[in-house]
Amino acid sequence: MEAVLDIRLSVPRTEMKFFRELVAKMGWKAETKENALQQYITSRPKNVKLSDEEILSELYAVRYGK
């Protein structure tokens, strides 16, 4: 299987129809950043057993390196 490279493109809205046709013809996969974010959110666990204090502790550690 050939290696796949993930890239980000900015395509003008007026060219999206052409771009989608090109993607389909080439057998590529394309998704918007909104679709990628939604897919990520829906794949996350729903019932995480963390207290508010544990969440705040992790948040502060990431934000302030503590």
N, C-alpha and C positions, 0 to 999 in steps of 0.2 A: 504494500500500500504506500502510496506517495505521501510525503509529509505535507501537512496543511499549515499555511501561514494565516493567522488571523490579522486582519488589517482594518483600519477605520477610514472610510471615505466620506467626503462631503459631496453630495450630488444635488444639483439644483432641482427643485420640485418639478420644473418643466421637463426635465430629462428622466424622471423616475420611471415612466412607462417604458422608455427605451432601455433603461438600466435593468429593470425587472425582466424584460425579454432577453437581454444579453445573459443575465444570470441563469435563466431557465435553459437557454441554448447551450451554455457552457457546462451545465450541471453543477454550478456553484450553489452555495447556500448564502443567503443574505438576510439580515434581520436589523431592525432599527434598535437604537440603544434603549428605547422604551420597552420594546419586546424582550430584549435581553434582560433588562432589570426586572420585568414582570415574571419572566421564567425563573430568575434567581430567587425572587421573593416567594413564589409558590413552591419552590423546592426546599425551602427552609423548614426545619422542625416547627411544629405548632405549639407543643407543650414543653417548653424548656423549663427545667426545674432549677431556676435561679431566683434568689431573693433580690429585692430592690437594692439592698446594700451591696450584694455581689456585683450586680450590674453597674452600679455607680463606681465601685472600686475599679472595675475593668475600664470604664469610661475615663476616669481620672488618670489611670495608668497610661492609657493611649494618648490622651490629650497632653498631660503634663509630665509624662515619664516617671511617675511615682509608683 
